[in-house]
Amino acid sequence: MSSARSALYVEGKNDEKAISSLLKRQGIDTETKTRKFDIKPATMSDEKSTQSVETLITSIYESVRRSANKPMGFVLDADSDIQSRWDAVRFQLKK
């Protein structure tokens, strides 16, 4: 199943709210029904949100595969080992 709109994937609900607030402060439409993209917490194949950076990283491959060539983005914390986070993201994208 492909998404009808572009998507910005985040770690969890708190990140979803924070991103929406940042967008609103910059004058970008944050109304779910009218904005041009979705902000989605990370999910696994069973569609349950586990709200973690690990879930977000492991969901990258499947999210890209289902994207139907729509633009997408991923927002994740890099507050610990930045190089290993980047390596994990790169690995998923290279698949």
Secondary structure, 3 states (H helix, E strand, C coil): CCCCCEEEEECCHHHHHHHHHHHHHCCCCCCCCCCCEEEEECECCCCCECCCHHHHHHHHHHHHHCCCCCCEEEECCCCCCHHHHHHHHHHHHHC
